[in-house]
Amino acid sequence: MTLESKKNIFVELGKFLSQFSENESTRNENVLHNDLFFNEFQDLIHLSQSHNGWYTPEQVFFSVNSWAQALTKDNLDKWLSEYDLSNIEPKTVGLILAGNIPLVGFHDFLSVLISGHKVLVKTSSNDQHLLPFLAKYLIAVEPKFVDYITFVDGKLENFDAVIATGSNNTARYFEYYFKDKPSIIRKSRNSVAVLDGTESEAQMIALGEDIFRYFGLGCRNVSKLFVPKGYNFDAFFGGIFPYQDIIKYEKYANNYDYNKAVFLMSNFKLLDNEFLTIKEDKSYASPISSVFYEYYDDLEELKKRLQTENEQIQCIVSKGIIEKSVPFGKTQQPELWDYADNVDTIAFLKSI
């Protein structure tokens, strides 16, 4: 398969995904293999919550829509234009995927296949259905992919390189176990927002999207705020108020009640609006239903600190006061060329 043919296959997948919406899924008769896959995928989306309680239809539809927007010819061309993939000798690349948000491992899956390698996938127990379904669709579009895609239930064997994602604890295990193989080992990271107090109401509302999308379970979700000394949180709480219905979801509400109780029993000082607590804390990783914050005196000093601690940070949100920061509301809509942990996956796959 040529690179162009593989691009076209993923464009077809993008067209397939573009039919599905939380408001109304509309079948497009020009999309390939709808007779085999449309109804089944719609059913799978609505069943996802029974497989993983955090995978509500709203969250799965959002992930599906994000990939539909990403998988266009223009995006694929822009992403791959700087790489020469003409002399790739196909290797087998093992993927150990996370399952914190729907289709979180799809970018690695896409990268391996588009670069010309074979993929050996071990899915997370929390997300065992969505990616295998999309793989079935790809094989229907291009049957040659059947020799390039394998899913395994047990441990990975017979592979040449590996991309593994997990917690800091599992990363230590991965680093030892895969020490003799080329690898990308991804650890826990968190995302932060840097505010200066002049943000607009629209930006504060958009920040709510960065905090609450996927219930805050993603590494690109904002879990920490940096605010100037004397910052008034009224604008922040006003901005996130439209997300108040999140507390109606039982799993989120249970986390809110539990974490709030733990904080209060520890005599921590909290700000609380009945669906989110915010707590002054130096850590980047806040629990579900909570966001940490920290004051800063000097923006330039903060920039230096963020650079020093960049291995703990997935992305930074600001209105442009931090170089290369993500605009408010866009953390969970990365481009194809926005690599996790800033590690160029395609360059790695070229090197093996």
N, C-alpha and C positions, 0 to 999 in steps of 0.2 A: 504494500500500500504506500502510495506517495503521501507526502505531507499534505498536499492539497486535498487528496481524497479523504484523509483523516479529518481535516478541518471541516469538510462538507458533511461528514458523518455527524460530527458534534453540532454543526449548525442544524441538522435535522432533529437532533435531540432537543436543541433549544426551541425549535418550532413546536415540537411535541409538548414541552413543558409550558410554553406560552399559552396553551389552551386552558390552563387550570387557574382558577381564581376563587378566593374565599367568597366573594359576592355571587358569582355565577360562572361556572365552567362552560365554555362554549366550544363545541366540537367543530373543527375545521376540516372539511372533507379533503383538502389538499395535503394534509399531513399524512406522512407514511404510516401504515400499519395501525391506524386508529381502530380498525375492526378488532384487532387482537389486544390492544393495550389501553385504549381510552377508559373504558368502564372499569377495568381492573385497577388502573392507577388511581382513579377517583375513589374507588372503594378503599384502596390501601391508605390513602391520605386520611380518610375518616377513621380507619382502624388503627392508625399509628398511636393514638393515645392509649389504646389497650395494650400496646407493646411497650410503651414508655409513657408514664403519666405526664411528663413535661412536654411531650410532643402533641400539643393540642392542634386541631386543624388550622387555626389561625397561624401558629408558628410554622407548621409544615408548609402551608401555602406561601408564606413569606419567603422561606428558603427556596422553594420551587420557582417562585417568581424572580428571585434574585439571580438564579442560574439561567432562567430563560432570557433575562436581559443581558447576561454576560456572554452567552453562547451565540454570538452573531459573527458573521464573516468579518466585519470591520474590527471587532474586538480581538478575534483570533489572529487576524493579520497583524494588527498593531503589536500584540503581545509577542508574537514569534518572529517578527521581522528582523530582530537583532541577532538571532541565533542561526548558525549553520547546522542543520540537522540532517544533512545529506549523507553523512558517512557513519551513521549510528549502527553499531553492531548490536543486534537485539540481545539484551540480557534479561534475566528474570529479577524483578524488583519486588521485594516483600513490603507490604504495607500493614502496619499495625495501627488501626484507626481508633480515635476517640469516639465517644457517643454523647457528648454533652449537649450538642445542638444538632438538628436534622442535617444530614449530608455534610457534616463537618469535614469529612475526609475526601470529598469529591475532587477538590483541586489537585491533591496528590494523585488520585486515580487518573484524572484527565492528563496531568503532566506526564506520567509514565507512558500512557498510551500514545499521546500526541508526539512524544519524542521518539517513538519507534520501539520501545521496550515492551516486555510482557509483564503483566501485573499479577501478583500473588497476594490476595487480600485476606487479612483476618479482621473481620468487623468487630466492633464493640458489641457486647451483649445488650447494650442499650439502643443499638441502631443496626438491626440485622436484616432489615427488609427493604429499605428505600434504595440503597445503592445496588444490591443484586437485581432489583427490578429494572433500574436504568441500564444495567449491564445487559439484561435480556433484550431490552429495546435496541441497544447498540448492535448486538449480534443479529437481530432481525434486519436491521438496516444494512449491515455488512457482515455476512456470515464468517468472513475470515477472522473476525475478532474472537471467534470461539477458541482459537489457538493462542490468544493473547490475554485472556481473562480467566483467572481461576480463583475461587473462594475456598478457604479452608476453615475447618472448625477447630482442629487441634493446633499444635505448634507449627511454626513455619519451618519448612525444610526445602532443600534444593533451590536456593536463591543466591544471587550474585551481589546484591546490595539491598539495603533496607531503609525505609523511612518509618520511624516509630514515634507515636505521640502518646504522652501520658503525664502523670504527675511527676513532681521532683523525685519522689521515692522510686517510682517505676523506671524513671529515666536512668537512675544509677544501675538498676538491673539490666536495662537495655544496653547501656554503655559497656557493661562487663560481657554480657551474652553475645553481643555483636561486635566485639572488639577487633575481630579479624576480617570484618566486612566493611566496605565503604558504607557510610551511614549518615543520615540526618536524624538526630535524636531531639525531639521537641519536649521541653519541660513546661511547667506551669508559668503562665504570664498573665498580667492584668493590664487594663487600659485606664488611662487617667484623663481628666479634663483640667485644663488650666484656665481659670477665669480671672478677669481683671475688674469686674464690677460694672462694666459698660455694655454688657451683652444685651441684645434686644429680647423682647418677649418671645419672638419667634425662635430665636436661638436657644432660649431656655426650654421651650416646648420640645424642640428638636433634641436637646440633651436628654430629655426624658426617654426618647426613643433609644438613645445609646445606653441608657441605664436599664430599661425594662424589657427591651426586645429579648426573646428567648428566656424571659424571667431572670435575666442577668447571669445566665450560666456560661456564656461564651467568654473566651479570652479577649475578645474585642469589645465586650461590654465595659462601660465605665464603672469602676468600683472605687475610685478615689478622686477627690476634688482637691486642687490646690487653689486657694483663694487668698487675696491680699489681707493683711492685718486690718481688722475692723470691718470686714465684709458683712453685709446685711443679707441674710439668707432668705428674706421675704420674696425676692424676685425668683430665686431658685424654686422655692416651694410653690409659688404661683405658676411657674412654668411646668412643673411636673403634675400639677393637680388633674389635668385631663386623663392621667393614667390611673386614676383612683380605683377603677373597676378591677384592677389586677388583684386586689385583696379578696375579691369574690371567688377566686380560684383556690380551692381547698389546699392544694399542696403548697402554694405560695403563702397562704394565710397561716398554715401550720409553722412554716419557717419564720414568718414574721413574729408570731406569738412566742415561739421558742427562743429566738435570738434576742428579742427585746427583753424577755424575762432573764436571760443569762446576763445581759448587759446591766440590767437594773439591780440584780442580786450582787453584782460586782461593784455596785455604786459608781458606775460610769455615768458621766454627764452626757445626756442625749438630746438631740432635737428630733421631733417625731411629729408626723402628720397623719398617723393612724394607718398608713400603708407603707411607709418607709422610715427607717431610723437613720440618722446620720450622726457620726461619732468622730471626735477628734482622735486620730490614730496615725502613727507613722507607717503602718503596714500598707501594702498595696492591695492585699487580698482581703476583701470584706465578705462576710457571709451573705447568702441570699436574703433579700429584703432590707439590706443595710448598705450604706455607702460611707466610706471613711473620708475625712477631710483633714487638711493641714494648711496652716497659714504660712505665707511667705512674706519676707520683707523686701527682697530685691529680686526682680524678675531675671536679671542676668545670672545671679547666683543659682536660682532655681534651674535655669537652663543647663548650667554646668552639672548640677546634681542629677538631673534627668539623663544627661549624657553618660555620666559615670555609672548610673544604675540602669542603663538601657537594656540589660539582659533580663530584667524583671518586667519590662514594659512591652506590651504588644503594639499599642498605638496611643498617640496623644491627640486629644481633641482641643481645639481652641478656635478663636475667630481669626487666627492668623498671627497671633503674637508669638507662637512657637514655630520655628522653621519646620516645614514638611508635616505639619499637623493636619489632622483630618477635620473637615468641616462638621459642625454640629449635625447630628442626625444621620451620619453616613458610616458609622463604624461597622455596621453589619451589612454594608454593601461594598465590599472591597472589589477592586478591579482585578482582572486576571493577573496583572503584573504586580499586584500588592502581595508580596510573599510573606507567609507566616514567619515570624522571628527574623525577618529581613534576610532570610537565607534563600538564595536564588535556586529554586528547585530544578529548573531546566539546565542551568549551568552544572549542577551536581550530576544530573542524569547524562549530560554530555561527557562528563569526565570518567564515568565508570567503565 
